[in-house]
Amino acid sequence: MQTIGFQEAVEKIHNEDPRYQVEAYSFLRDSLDATLKRRKKSKKDVAAHVSAAELLEGFRLHALHECGPMALTVLEYWGVTCCEDVGNMVFNLVRAGVFGKTEEDTLAGFREGYDFQDVFVRPFLPDPDFMNKIGFGAVGKGA
């Protein structure tokens, strides 16, 4: 049973570990909620534990949905620059008693995630082949 509220826990965490802004924790919680809603829609077991990979995917989708091409900028502003940062926040919330974990949950599971540039920047870059076809010069041709 949770002894303190989410906001109070996050403020305490932030006082002890100021690497991540308070908003990042709320965003992480919202990402978890969105992940569970997607599970429900796909008729998967909503009560089952969310793995690091599943949470990271939910975090990615939520960031793209909420922030679009500004996702990386917003996350960096909050101090979240890689999947390991997401894991650090998760384990801060676990230690505060807000999130639960299983024996299989480790920070390494988050380290094995994705590259933030690949998932938050590349989807919004112009297609070099398309740019070359419409005559904007030699876009994408290296030196």
Order of alpha helices (4+ residues) and beta strands (2+ residues): alpha-alpha-alpha-alpha-alpha-alpha-alpha-alpha
